[in-house]
Amino acid sequence: MGLQSKMAWQPEENGLQQILQLLKESQSPDNATQRNVQQKLEELNKYPDFNNYLIFVLTKLKTEDDPTRSLSGLILKNNVRAHFEKFPSEVTTFIKQECLNNIGDPSPLIRATIGILVTTIVAKGELRNWQELLPSLCNSLDSDDYNVCEGAFGALQKICEDNAEDLDNDSTRPLNILIPKFLQFFKHNSPKIRSHAIACVNQFIISRTQALMVHIDSFIENLFFLAADEDTDVRKNVCRALVMLVEVRMDRLIPQINNIVEYMMCRTQDDDDSVALEACEFWLSLAEQPICKEVLGSHIDRLIPVLVKGMKYSEIDIILLKGDVEEDDMVPDKESDIKPRFHKSKSHTQKHTDGDADGELSDDGYDDDDSLSDWNLRKCSAAALDVLANVFRDDILPVLLPILKETLFHNSWEIKESGILVLGAIAEGCMTGMIPHLPELIPYLISCLGDKKALVRSITCWTLSRYAHWVVGQPHEQYLKPLMEELLKRVLDANKRVQEAACSAFATLEEEACTELVPYLGFILETLVFAFNKYQHKNLLILYDAIGTLADSVGHHLNKPEYVNMLMPPLIEKWNVLKDEDKDLFPLLECLSSVATALQSGFLPYCEPVYRRCVSLVEQTLNQNFRHSYGVLQANQTQPDQVDPPDKDFMIVALDLLSGLAEGLEHHIDSLVANSNILKLLYQCMQDPMPEVRQSSFALLGDLTKACFQHVRPCIGEFMPILAANLNPEFISVCNNATWSIGEISVKMGNDMQPYITMVISPLVDIINRPNTPKTLLENTAITIGRLGLVCPPEVAPMLQQFIRQWCSSLRNIRDNEEKDSAFRGVCQMINVNPGGVIQDFIFFCDAVASWSQPKADLKEMFYKILHGFKNQVGEENWTKFSDQFPQPLRERLAVQYGV
């Protein structure tokens, strides 16, 4: 036999020892040793066959302990992720071959590590270049050796989890073979294998993968077969599959739905909490289906008590939440407990006649226990009760009221606490049916704010906030005043969780009560300012939010010297202490933005340093960004990750605070703008690739236009094309703010707006005619079109017919205000230029005119002339025919207001 053409790779003893030494050191807890190890790894990466050593330790060096071998594999995985493209081809081949040959290693840890390595290689786009991978793993599934079968399945599960889409799109259609193969293993005698098999198939449900859809009935049948499986992982995966099938193939579940509901009710009470949690998700999914009420109608009376039972804290929850620690307000927070906060960029919205600004509902509060921020059975059960209360409304109260009576007044605090949570969860869905009970329940809840258990006090804060709307509508002496007093005591509670819950609840109360809080402002501010000195880090961030919301809610009523002198010193003190790169600036800047807008001239003494710092934050971010882009071009290509891009949130928050200053200070901001380069910076921000930066830039441009247009005027020629280019409804908020800004500019420009009309009018007319455009964007678009017509009627009026119907519909629901006023004046001007453009849609115009409660006298006169002009033109008889189509209230209103 001749020599082997190519010797198999073998490590050098010396190199191997060095690497083993390194692997041992890297398991040391000492930081200096860790840094040293990192440095050596970087050096070793320069040797082409370093990765061969790593795979050798993982797969061949059976004399070493499993953790060391596994670690070697994990370092290799990181190398694959970082620079697989640079591996020499013989190294790549060796690694792949070793993975496949050792997929059945006797050690579960080594098998799992090889699985992770395989999926990392696949994620690098190597499914195409590793043709033998799937066939080889597929063959291994049939091996008599359990380790080989389990190792292959483990790897396949990871590949399916990470690369479901690639597998589905692969031209060789591997799933046509894999999915039927997986289904065969649902009845395997090993629970671990059964669990892998379901988990693999589960990856393809949500995407409705064709290869699974053709086997859907056999899949569901197999799931039913496994329903009573002893193994928790199998049960968990069965529940997970059914939850997804509700969303994707409800039609296939309907024939068995009663059995499925019974099964899921049973699993929601599973002894294993993780199974119960998966099962409980089923009710959340089902509630979104139109058929929910019909399907659950006969089960709901039995389901509700199951969900309520799941809402009680488990013993392990209480331990994790330190439920026995009542006072911890002196204990500093661990930095790791503080979740990153996301800044919501400024967006220009209208107030509606039904009293609320257009906004999404705040989060449901089921994710409030910080150390348990992982989703758990209690939160899932509460969320399920909430959505089902929204489906069944008051029909569930006959089951719930006896439960509430029993739990709310229970001697055991854990049960009482869960009762208070139930009461909060049903607040939205069962409000109507609960109203008769609230005069008795609200005072009871207010008394629970003084409970000796911190966890009872904190949940009570949340539940009361869910009924804030009702409280504010009642006589204040009776409910609002005692609620506010007790809630403010809780803001100063000795327990940090209670402080947090009270601050959040108080912010909700502020939003509901708005100016109703004005009589109590002194008392409220005293408490919030006192909290400044009491709070640890995490709750300070929530306190900023409560102060900002207060300012938004009471507006200019905050501008009294005694209030300003209480509130501003602690805020400015924090402002001075924080460094420019400290993320705590975000919530503080947001808070100051609300405060500046509310205080108006009262903010003047503080505005200069705040303004300068904001401009400097914008400038720093732009400079860092330039350096980063330039640095990446310059950086040695082997280390492109050395230059970090700047955090643009600093710039976004600073732009929003500048908007708040411009809005609050109005013309007082003039000298600050004059002495800074903000417009030059704004020109750059408006062209930033990040949508949130553009969104905030256009908001600031609109506010500066209103406050000090003389500084904006010289830039209009450069700004308008950028604004026009951003009238793209794919980025709703960017488009919304650009649209609003164009409207504000046109009012100031007057007839000089003429050269820019053509570049903006067509996209605006497109937006107003688009189906499914959000309400806020429609309203701002209509106002801006009206304003353009106001300043340049001959240019815009010819297009009247293309937008008048949508224009009228989108503005009929907003309250009388300056913006609405200027927009309607514009439409009247355009109708005078092109009366034919409104004829076909005149009924919509009549309806829009009637939506005004008190138009200014000269605007009312314009409406009068147009209505009477139309009536005279068509003649009495035709007008009567025409106005007979009007709904009764519209006919009456026009007759009373305009005599037509």
N, C-alpha and C positions, 0 to 999 in steps of 0.2 A: 504494500500500500504506500502510495507516494505521500510526500509531506503535505500537511494541510496548506491550501493556497494562502490562507491568511490566519495567522495565529489569533485565537480569541484573546481579547484584551485582559491583561493581568495587572494588578496594582503593584507599585514598588513598596516594599515593607516600610521604608523610612517615611514616605508620603502618607501611607495609611496610618502609621502611629501618630503623625502630626495631626491628622484630621480627627482621629479618635480622641486625642488630648483636647482638641478644640471643642468637640461635642460634649465632653465631660465638663469643661469649663463653662460652656454656655448654659448648663443647668444650675449654675451658681446664682444665688439671689443677689450677689453683690453688684452694685451698679457699675463700678469701675471695671470689674472683670467683664461685664456685659459689653461695655463700650470697646474694650480691648478685643473681644471676640468679633464684634461688628467690623472692626478695622481689619482684622486678619482675614475675615471672609471676603471683604472687598479685594484684598491683595490676591487671595487664592483664585478669585474669579478671573484673574488674568490668564490663568493656565487653562488651555483648551480642554484637558481631560480631567479637570477638577470634578466636573459633574459625573464622570465615570466612577470616581471614588465614592461619590455620594450614593449612587444607585447600588454600587457594590456593597456598601455597608448595609443598606436597606434590605437587599434581597439575598446576599450571599453570606454575610458575616454572622452566622448563627451563634457564634460563641459570645457575641455581645448581648446585653440585655435589651428587651423590647423598646423601652423608652428611648435609648440611645439610637437604635436603628430607625425608629419612627422619626426622631428628630432630624436624622440625616435626610430622610425622605421629604420632610417639610421644608428644609433649607433648599433642597433640589426644586421643590414645587415653587418656592419664591423666585428661584433663578429662572425657571421656565417662564413664570409670569413676567419677569423683568426683561430677560433678553434671550428668549428661545430662538429668535430669528438668527442670532449670531452663533448658535451651536454648530460645530462642524458636523457634517452629515453622518460620519461614522459614530459620533457620540449620540446623536439623535436615534440612530438605528439601534445602538446598544441599549439605550434607555427603554425604548419601546419593547424590544424583545425581552428584556429582563422583567418588565411589568407583566407581560402576558405569561411568561413562564412561571411567575411566582404568585399569580393571582390567588392561588389556593394555599398560601403560607399557613402553617398550623396556628399562628398567633392572630387572633381577631384584630389586634391593634395594627399589625403589619399589613393585613389584608385591607383594612380601612385606609391606611396611609397610601397604599398602592392605588386604591380606588380614587383617592383625592388627586393623586399625581396624574392618573389617566384622564380624569375629567378636565384637569388644568391644561393638559396637552391638547385635548379636543377643543377646548374653548379658544385656543390659539389658531383656530381654523384648520386643525389638522385632521378633521374627519375625512376630508378629501385625500390627504396624503397618507392615510393610515388605513388602507383598504381592508387589511386583514383583521382590524380591531373588532368590529361588530360580529363577523362570522365566528371569530375565535371565542369571544365571550359567549355567544349563542351556543356554541358546541359545549363550552364548559358547563353550561346550565344542566346538560344531560349527564354530567359526570356522576359516577357512583360515590365519589369522594365528597362528603358534605362540605369540606372546607373549600373545594374548588367551586362547587355550585354557589355557595354563600358569597365567596369572594367575587365571583363574576357578577352575581346579582347586585352586590353592594356597589360595584363599579357602574353597572348599568343604571342603577337608581340615581347615582350622582350625575351620570351623563344625561339622563332624562330630565332631571331637575334643572341642570344648567343649560342644556342645549335643545330643549323641546322644539323650538322653532326650526333650528337647522336640520334636525332629524326629519321634521315634517316636509321641509323644502328640498331635501336631498334628492337628486335626480335618480338615485338607485332605489328609491322608495323603501328604505330599510324597515319602516314601521309596518308595512304590509306583512312582513315576516315576524317582526318583534311582538306586535300586540297579540296576535293569536297565540304566540309562544308564551307570553306572560300569563294569559288567561288559563293555560294548561296547569300553571303552578298554584292556582288559587286553592287547589285541594291537596297540596303537598303535605307530607306528614310533619314537616318542621315548621313551627309557627314563624320563625325568623324568615324563612323563605316565602311563606304565604304573605307576610307583611311586606317584604320587598316587592313581590309581584303586584300587589294592589297599589303600592306607592308609585311604582313605575307607570301603571296605566293611568293613575290619577293625574299625572302631569299633562295628559292630553284631553281632559274633559272640557276645561274652560275654553280652549281654543277650537273646540268642536272639530278636532282632527278627523279627517275623512276615514282614515284607517281604523279609528275606534268606532266611528258612527255606524259602520257596516256591521260591527259585532255588538252593538249596544245592548241588544236583548240578552245575548249570552253573558255579557258583562254584568247586567243587573241581576240576572238569575244567579250567577256565581256569588254576587254580593249577598243576596238573600240566604244562600247556602251557608255563608260565613257569619250570619247575623248573631248566632249564639256562641261564637268562638270564645274559647277560654282566655286567649292571649290578649293583653291590653293593647299592644301595638296593632294587632289585626283589627280589633274593634274600633280603635281610633281611626285607622285608615278607611274602614267601611263607612263610619260616620262622615268622614271628610268627603268621601265619594258621593254620598247621598246629598250632602249639603250643596255640592257643586252641580249635581244632576238637577236639583230643583231649579237652578238658574238656567240650565242649558237644555234639558230634555224632560221638562215637567210632563209632557204628553205621555212619555213612556212610564212615568211613575204613577199616573192617575189610576190605572186599574188596581194597583196594590196600595193606594194611598192610605187607606185606613190602617192597614197592617204597619205601614212605614211610620205613621204618626204614633201608633202604640209603641212600636219599637224605639223610636226616638225619645218618647216620654220616659221609657224605661232606662235608656242609656243616659238621659240627662240626669238621672239619679245614680249613675254608675258609682261603684265604690272608689274607682280610680278617677281623681279629679280631672286628669288630662283627657280622659274619654268623655267625661261629663261635659267638659268645655267644648270639645269638638261637636258633640251632639246638640248642645245648646245653640250653637251657630245656626242650626237648622231652622229655628223659629225666626231668626233674623232674616234668613234667606226667603223663607216661606211668606213672611209678612209683605215682601216686595211684590209677590205674585198677585195678579188681579183675582185669582181663584181662592186666595187665602181664606176669606170669610166662609165661603161655601165648604171648603175642605175641613177647616178647624171647628166649624160651628158646633158639631156634636161632641167635640173633645175639650172645648175651651174651659168648661167648668172643672175638669180634672187637671188641665195643664197649668192653670193659674197657681194653684197651691204648690205645684212642683217648682215653678219659677220663684215663688216667694221663698220657698225653702232654700233655694240656691243663693238667695240674696243675703243670707246670714254670713257674717265673717266666719271663716273656718279657724280652728285653733292655730294653725300654722300662719294664717294671715295676721292674727293678733300678735303672734310672736315677732313676725317680720316688721309689723308696723309699730313695734314697741308700745302696744296698746296699754301696757301697765305703767308707762312713763307719762305722768300727768304734766310735769313742768320741765320744759327743756329750752325755755326762751333764752337762757344764758349760754347755751351750747353753740359754738360757732358751726356753720354749715361746712360739710365736706364739699370741695369744689366739684367733685364727681357727681354730686346730687343735683347739680343745677343744670336743667335741660337747656339746650341752645334755644334762643328765642328767634322768631322770624318776624322781620319788620313787614308790615302791610303797607305798601306804597300808597301815596295819596291819590284819590280818585274823585273827580268832580261829579256830584250827584244832585238830583232835584228832590225837593220835599213834595210829598203827594197829598192829595186832598183827604185821603183816608188816614192821614196823620203820621205815617211812618216813612222814614227814608228807606230807599230800596236797599235791603241788605240781607245777607244770609243769616240764619239762626246761629247763635253762638254754640260752642261745643256743648255736648249734652252733660258734661261733667261726670261721665262714667269712667273717665281716665284720670282721676285726680289723686289717687294715692301714689305719691311719688315713688317710694321704694318698691311699690308693686306696679310700676308703670307698665309691666307686662300685663296683658289682657288676662283676666282670670274669670272663674265661674261666676263670682258675685257680680262683676261688671257686665258680663255677657247676659246673665239672667235679668239684670235691671234694664239693660238696653232692649232685651226681647220683650219685657213687660211694657216698656215705653212704646215700641212700635206696634205691639198688638193692641194696646189701649187706643192708639191712633186708628187702627182698623175697626175694632169692635165698639169704640166709643163707650157710651154709658151702659151698653148691654152687659159689660163684665162687672158692673158695680154690685149686683146682687151676690156674686161670689166674693168680691173683694171686701165689701163693707164689713161682714162678720170677721174676716181675717184681720182687717185693720183694727177693729174694736179689740180683738184679742191681743194683737202684737203691740200696738202703740202704747198700751198701758201696762205692759208685762213687767213683772218684777226683775226678770233677768235682763241686764243691759244689752246683751248681744241681740236678743229678740226684739226689744224695744227699738234698738238702732235699725234693725232690718225693716221694721214697720215704718219708720220715718223715711227710709230710702224708698219703700214701696209708694208711699204717699207722694214723694217727689217725682217718681218715675211716671205716675199716671196723670201728673198735673196737666199735661198738654192734651192728651186724648180724652180724659174724663172731666175736663173743667166744668162743663155745664152741669153734670150730675153732682159734682162735688160742691158747687156753690152753696146749696142749703146747709152743708155741714161746716163750711169755713168759719162762720162766726164763732163756732165752738172750738174748731181745730186750731185756728191761727193763734189765739191766746195760749192754748196748750203748748204749741210749738215754741212760742216766745218764751214760755217758762222752761222748756227743755234747753234753751240756750244757756241756762244756768246749771245744767246737769253736772254731776261730779265727774263723769267719764268724758275725757277729751273727745273720744271717737263719736260719742253721742252729740256733743256740742258741734263738732265739725259737720256732721251729716245734716244736722238741723239747719245750719246756715244755708246749705245748698237747697234743701227742700223749701225753705221759706223764700229763697230767691225765685223758685219756680212759680210761686203764687204772688210775686211782687205786683204784677199787673192788677190783680184783684184788690190787693191791699191799697194801692194808690187811688183806686176808684171809690174807696169808702171814706166815711168821716175820719179826718186825720187823728183827732184826739183818741179815737177808739183803737186804731190799729197801726197806722203809719208811725205815729210818734213813739209809742212803746217799742215797736219793732226797731226803729232807728236807734233808739237809746240803747237797747240791749245788744244790737248788732255792733254798735261802736264800742261797747265794753269788750265784746269778743275780739274786735280788731286789736285790742290791747291784752288779749288773753296770755296766760303764762305758757301756753302750749303752741308750738310753731305751726302744727297742722291746723289748729283752730284759727290762728291769725290768718293763715292763707285762705281758708274757706270763708272767713268773715270778710276779708278784703274783696274776694271775688264776688261774694253775694252782695256786698255793699255797692260794688260797681254796677251790678245788674239793677239794683234798686235805684241808683242814680239815673240810669238810662230810662227807667220807667217813670220816675217821678219828675225828672227835669226841673223846671222852675218851681215846682211845689216844695223843693228843698230850701228855697231862698231864706225863709224865716229861721231855718236852723243852721245857716252857714257857719256862724261863729263857732258853735258847738262842734260841728263836723270838722272844721279846720283844726281846732284845738286838738282833737283826737288824732287826726292824720299826721299833724306836725309832731305830736308827742311820739307817735309810732316811729318816726324817722330815727329817733335816738335809741329806740328800744330794739328795732328789728335787726336780725342777722341778715347775711347777704341775700339769700334766696327770696325772702319775703319782701325785702326792699324793692326788688324788681316788680313785684305785684303791687306794692304800694304806689309806685310811680303810675301804674295803670289806673288805680283807683282815683288818684289826684287828677290825671288827665281826663278821665271820664267825667269827674265832677265839673271840671272847667267846661267840657263840651256841653254838659247838661244845663248849667246855670248861666253860661255865657257872660255877658257884660255885668251881671249882678255881682260877679266876683271882684269887679273893679272898685273896691272901696279901700281907702288908705289902710284901715286896720286889718283887712284881709290880706292885702298885698304885703304888709309888713310882717304878718305871721308866716305867710307861705313862701315868699321869695328867698329870704336868707338861707333856710336849710337847703333849698334846691340849688342855689348858687354855690353854696359851700361844697355840695357833692360835685357840682360841675367843675369847680376849681381843683378838686382833689383828683378827679379821674384823668388818666393820661389819654392821649389821642388814639392809642391803639387798644384801649380797653373796651371790650364788647358791652360793658354795662352802660356805655354812652347811649346805646340804641334806645332802651326804654326811657332813659332820662331825656333824650332829645325829643322823643315822641311826646312825652309828658309836657315838656316846655313848649312844644309846638301848640298843643291845646291851650296851655296857660296863656301864651302870648296872644293867641287869637281871641281868647275870652277877655283878657285884661285891656286889650287895645292900648290906649295912651298910658294906662297904668304900668305897662311894661317898659315904657321909655327909659327909665333910669338904668335898666339892665340890658338894653338892646345892643349897645355897641360891642361889648366883649363877646356876646353870644353870636352876633352877626359875623364878627371877624373870624371867630373860631370855625364857624360853619364854612365860610368861604375857604379858609385854610384847609379844612378837612377835604373839601372837594378838590382843591388844588393838589394836595398831597396824593390823593388817590389817583388823579389823572397822571401825575408825574411818575408814581410807582408803576402805573399801568404801562406808560411809555417805556420806562426802564425795563419792565418785564418783557414786553414784546421785543424790544431791541436786544435785551439780554439773551432771549431764547435764540435769536438769530446768531448772536455772537458766541453763545456758550459752546464749549466743546461738545460735539454731538454725543460723546459717551456719557455725559452727565446732564441731560436736558432737564432733570427734575430738581436741579439745584436752585433755580430761580422761581420763587413762589409768586403766583399772580396776586395782586392786592385784593383785599376783601372789599368789594364794591358796596357792601351794605353801609359802610361808613358814609360814602358819598350820597347814597340814596336817602339815608336818614337826615343828613345835613341839608340836602335840597328840600326835603319836606319841612324841616324846621324853618328854613328861609321862606318857604311859602307861608307858613304860619305867621312869621313876622310880618311879611308883606300884607297879609290879609288883616292882621290885627292893627298894625301901625299905620296902614294906608300911606298917606302922603308924607308922614313923618320919616319914612324909610329913605326918602329922597337923597339926603346927604350921604347916607351910608353907601347907597348904590353908586352915587357919583364918585366916591373916593375908593372904589374897589374895581377889580377886573371881572366882576361876576358875569357880565354878558359875554365876555370872551370865553370864560369857562363853560357857560351855558351852551355856547355854540358847539363846543366839543361834546358835552354831555348829551345834547340832542342827537348826536350821531353815534352814540355808543352802541356796540352790538347787543348789549344786554337790555331786554325790553323794560325791566323795572327802572333802569336808569333813565331811559327815554320818557317813560311814564311820569316820573317825578320831575323831569326837566320841563315837560310841557305844562305841568300843573304850576310850576314856579313861573314860567313865562307868562301864563294867563294872569297870575296874581301880580306880577311886576307890571304887566300892561295896565291893570286896574289902578295900581298904586302910584306909579311914576312913569307914565308912558314916554315922557320926553327922553328918557335914557334908552328906551327900547326902540324908538322910532328910527334911529340911524341904521339899525341892524335888520330892519324888516326885509330888505331886498335879499339878504343872505338866509334869513330864517324861513321865509314863506315856502321855498322849494322843499326844505326839509320837512316842514309841517305837512305839505301836500303829499310827500312820499310816505308819510306815516298814517295816511287815511286808509289803513288796511285792517279790516275787521277780524283778521286772524288773531291779532293781538288786541283783544277787546279794550283793555284799560289804556293801552298806549293810544289807540285810535280815539277813544273817548276823550282823553285829555287834550290830544292834538285838535280835535274838533272844537272842543270848548274854547281852547286858546285862540283859534282862528276867529271864532265869534267875538271874543273880547277885543281882539285886535281890530276887527272890522268896525266896531262901534267907535273906536278911537280914531281910526284912519279916515272914516267918512268916505267921500268920493274918491280919495286917493287909493282906495282899495281896488279900483278898476283894473289895473294891469294884472292882478292876481286872481281875478274871478274865474277865468277859464281853467286855471290849473287845479282849483279846488272844487268847483261846483259839480263836475261829473262824478267824481268818487263819492261825494256826499249824497247825491241823488241815488247812486247805486246802493249805498249803505241803507238809506231809508226804505228802499224797495226790497231789500234782502229778506227772505223768510228767516224766522228764528233769531232775529237780531235782539239782543238783550234790551230791556226796557230803558235802562239808563242811557245806553248809547243812542237809541232811537230819539229820546227826548233831547239830548244834547245836539244831535244832528239836525233835528227840526228847528231848534232855537238858532243854530248857526246859519242854516239856510235862510230863515226869516231875517236874521240880522244882515246877511249879505244882500238880501232883497231890499232892506231898509236903506242901505248906503248906496247901492247901485241898481235901482229897480230896472232900468232898461236892459241891463245885461242878464239879469236872472229871470225876469218875468216870462220870457218866451218859453221857459221850461216848466211853467206852473202846472200844466196838465200832468207832467210826469211825476209830480210829488204831492199834489195838494191833498189827495185823499188820505195817504199815510201820515202826512204832516198834521192834519186835523185830528186824526185818531190818536197820534202819540202825545199831543199836548193837552187833550181834554181833561186828563186826570191830575195835572200838576197844579199846585197852589198858585194864586196870583203872586207874581213877584216881578222884579225889574227885568229879568231875562225874558220871562214870558211876555211882558209888556213890549219890549223892543222887537221881539220876534213877530208878534201879531201886527204891530205897526208896519213891519216890513211886508207882511202878506197883504195887508190892505193897500199899500203902495203898489204892489205887483198886480193886484186885481184891477186897480185903476188903469195900469198900463195895458193889461191883457185880460179884459173881463171874460173873453171866450174861454180862457184856460180853466175857469172854475165852474162853468155851467153844468157839466155832467155830474160834478160832485158837490153841488151846492148844498145838499142836505147835510153833508159832513161839515161844511163851513158853518152852517146854522148851529149845529150841535156844538162845535168848538166855541163859537161866540157865547152860547148859553152857559158854557163851563166857567165863565168869569163871574165871580161873586161881586166884585166892586172895581170895574175898570175905571181908569181916570177919565174925567169928563171929555177930554178931546179924543181919546181912543173910542169912547162910547159913541161919540158923534160920528167917527169914521164907520163904525159898525152900522149905525143907523142909516147912513147914506147908502152903503152897499146893499143892505137888506131892502130898503125902500126903492132903490134904483132897480133892483132885480124884479121886485113886485110890480112896479110901474111898467117895466119892459114887457113882462109876460101878460099883464092884464089881470083884473080881479078874479075872473072865472078860473083861469089856469093856476093862479096862485092858490086859490082855495083847494083845487084838485091836488096841487103839489103839497100844501101844508097838511092835507088830510092824512098823508103817509106818516107824518111825524108822530112819535110817541106822545101821549097826552102831556106829560110834564114839560116836554120841550116846547110844545105848542103854547102852553100856558105861559111859560117863562118868556118866550119871545114876544107874546102879546103884551104882557105886563111891562117888560123892560123896554121894548122897542116899538110897540104899537103896530106890529104886523100880524 
